Amino acid sequence: MYTKPKYREVSGGAMSQKSELIKTLSIVDDELVIDWQDGRQSRLYSHWLRDHCQMPTSRNADNGQRLLSVINIPEDTFIEQAQLDETGNVCVRFQPKNHLSVFTQHWLRENCYNLNEQFDDRSAAHKQLWQADSWMEGLPRINYEHMCQNNQSKLNALRFVRDLGFCILENVPRVQGQVLDVIGEIGYTRETNYGSIFEVRTEVNPNNLAYTNMGLGSHTDNPYRDPVPTVQLLHCLESSTEGGDSVLVDGFKAASILREESQDDFDTLTSTWINYRFSDGDADLRSRVAMIELNDKNEVVKVRYNNRSIDTIKLPADKIRAFYKAYRHWGEIIERVDLKATFKLSPGDLMLFDNTRVMHARTAFSKRGKRHLQGAYTDLDGLYSILNVLERGGGRVAEVTAENIVDHIEGVFNRRGAESYLGEQVTMAQHMLQVAQCAEKAGADDAQIVAALLHDIGHYKNEIPESALAKGKDNYHEEAGANFLEDYFPRAVVEPVRQHVAAKRYLCAVRGDYFKRLSPASVHTLNLQGGPMSAEEVAEFEKNDYLDQCVALRYWDEEGKDPSREHPPFCYYRPLIESLVER
């Protein structure tokens, strides 16, 4: 009979020699305790580990699907042994069935449930919220031909939709039905009672106000449909009228403002279900939903609102006043000028947006001239599927050139920026953008600001071409990032990136007050990076032509760790980055 151990240290002295991420392994009661090299800890329940076994006896080798049910795992399962093998994989022995599971360190770190975000359920927590002044430098735009021919451009377009809620495709052929070809690049057509394509132009006796020249308030489409089409496309074929400007509003941003201004109103709209309806001679569509939908973590996941389609409001008498108070508040927020991105679609432009997040509107337009848009619907599941496949493999870092390097970097920020930053209280994007902001406020030159912005790009090694990674023998993040950037940027950008870790070790050796600036996480990494420099290392480091720039970047690096600090978005710095690209 096996006896379940209460506590056992299972790491050996050799662990540091073959462990890239793990410092120690321990078994405590029914958990595998992992102390990571970065100072964080995971406690992994025995049943969770057994359920997630990656071995061929537990997972189909072709598709990765489970071969066992949870009821096949003995209720008294416990971890008998855990250790690293000669390749650094974590081997876990379970009893009572003497089952062996083998996990890579990277799989455990990426999937351990206490250190990683839950599945991206499309909630506001995973998005970049915006308002009108977010687009002072221009809207997110992608050339349609490039999107069709280049996986990186397609990735960027899909990431814009995922993270920002919309994207403008430029130079889409002005051909009837072209909108369906666009859908073919990103998913599958969602046909409705309006057909596979609907025409947005003035009609005689229209069955929808969209088919008039009237202005339309901020709304989402088809709230009366269950399920609602989750992606909308509008392709401009003609635009020669006065007026008819397009308007977009970030519904997730509007919901966050409502919550900040009145928790009561927010709670009312998230808990009150109302009826939506569309009815004509051929259709009678109905749904009952809340205007703002939450997930299990109380985060906004959907906005569904169209005042033209709200059916008779029937609520208990004791709730009607609170509802109308909240309803009015919401209606006022979404029509605020500072939330509206207003622009003119040119012929050949196609607006692609998330219909569960981004509300759209238009201004009234003259009957003189022509305004003709063709619209269609698709769904986020198909769009996300293509995005996930591209990110998983083909095209993620393909063919990075001087022409697309800035697009590539922006894509990294959009997709990976929300990841945690080595135990700090800020995300990766927050950190890098704050460091750039520090450089700018200090009066740094353009190269210093860009170096500050990109100094940690090397943390995303799977976003960097193998040709760049092959240049360095150790591929620590500072070396990997510099190797990647040096093909496109001057030394004044590259060298501070390459030396920003060394600069920390240097300052800890020569400036006694610097160590006090370090966060606990930075102190921990200092020890892993070799600690303060020796006198010989100091003398060698001081020969660097960019010593002052490296030191300055290091100070800004320590400042950029404030979770409450506001900073410009990446697009603010994009023109500056582009100006320094060496072509």
Buried (B, 14 or more C-beta within 10 A) or exposed (E): EEEBBEEEEBBEEEBEEBBEBBBBBBBBBBBBBBBBBBBBBBBBBBBBBBBBBEEEEBBEEEEEEEEEEEEEBBEEBBBBBBBBEEEBBBEBEBBEEEBEBBBBBEBBBEBBEEBEEEEEEBBBBBBBBBBBEBBEEEBBBBBBBBBBEBBBBBBBBBBBBBBBBBBBBBBBEBEEEBBBBBBEBBBEBBEBBBEBBBBBBBEEEEBBEBBBBEBBBBBBBBBBBEEBBBBBBBBBBEBEBEBBBBBBBBBBBBBBBBBEEBEEBBBBBBEBEBBBBBEEEEEEBEBEBBBBBBBEEEBBBBBBBBEEBBBEEEBEEEEEEBBEBBBEBBEEBBBBEEBBBBBEBEBBBBBBBBBBBBBBBBBBBEEEEEBBBBBBBBBBEBBBBBBEEBBEEEBBBBEBBEEBBBBBBBBBBBBBBBBBBBBBBBBBBBBBBBBBBBBBEBEBEBBBBBBBBBBBBBBBBEBBBEEBBEBBEEBBBBBBBBBBBBBBBBEBBBBBBBBBBBBBBBBBBBEEEBBEBBBEBBEBBBEEBEEBBEEEBBEEBEEBEBBEBBBBBBBBBBBBBBEEBEBBBBBBBBEBBEEBBEE
